[in-house]
């Protein structure tokens, strides 16, 4: 079964996404952004979803994953859009496959997840 690693500081969102995708994929969630890299080193995932505003830390993590990951781990970013993140988002786009602005349409995200799972398999 294909697997998703999902990060969000919102525990309720983690639980909701776990329940939503659990019938199709193995879903691992974390509320601690600093643990993502170590989780990725200990287990193989097919997709990473990051629920966080574009930041220096998120940019560095995505860049590192993109540069270090030879099998190309697709990344989806979700966050509440504001103009102040425009430049950082533009920089992030070279490392990620999709961005969804909140409030997200979960069915639209699910369609993208399904496409990415088969595109990068």
Residue pairs with C-beta under 8 A, 6 or more apart in sequence:
1 24
1 25
1 26
2 24
2 25
2 26
2 46
2 47
2 117
2 121
3 25
3 26
3 27
3 28
3 43
3 44
3 45
3 46
3 47
4 21
4 25
4 26
4 27
4 28
4 45
4 46
4 47
4 48
4 49
4 113
5 28
5 29
5 30
5 36
5 39
5 40
5 43
5 45
5 47
5 48
5 49
6 14
6 17
6 18
6 27
6 28
6 29
6 30
6 48
6 49
6 51
7 29
7 30
7 31
7 32
7 33
7 36
7 48
7 49
7 50
7 51
7 52
8 14
8 17
8 29
8 31
8 51
8 52
9 31
9 33
9 51
9 52
10 31
10 51
11 31
13 51
14 29
14 30
14 31
15 29
17 27
17 29
17 49
18 27
18 29
20 106
20 110
21 27
21 110
21 113
24 114
25 46
25 47
25 113
25 117
28 39
28 43
28 45
30 36
30 39
33 50
33 52
33 57
33 58
33 61
36 48
36 50
36 61
37 61
37 64
37 65
40 48
40 65
40 73
45 73
46 73
46 74
46 117
46 120
46 121
47 73
47 74
47 75
47 76
47 113
47 116
47 117
47 120
48 65
48 73
48 74
48 75
48 76
49 75
49 76
49 77
49 78
49 113
50 58
50 61
50 62
50 75
50 76
50 77
50 78
51 77
51 78
51 79
52 58
52 77
52 79
53 79
53 80
53 85
54 77
54 79
54 85
54 88
54 89
54 92
55 88
56 88
58 77
58 92
59 88
59 91
59 92
59 95
62 75
62 77
62 92
62 95
62 96
63 95
65 73
65 75
65 95
66 72
66 75
66 94
66 95
71 120
72 120
74 96
74 97
74 116
74 119
74 120
75 95
75 96
75 97
76 96
76 97
76 98
76 99
76 100
76 109
76 112
76 113
76 116
77 92
77 96
77 98
77 99
77 100
78 99
78 100
78 101
78 102
78 104
78 109
79 85
79 99
79 101
79 102
80 101
80 102
81 101
81 102
89 99
92 99
93 99
97 112
97 116
98 112
98 116
100 108
100 109
100 112
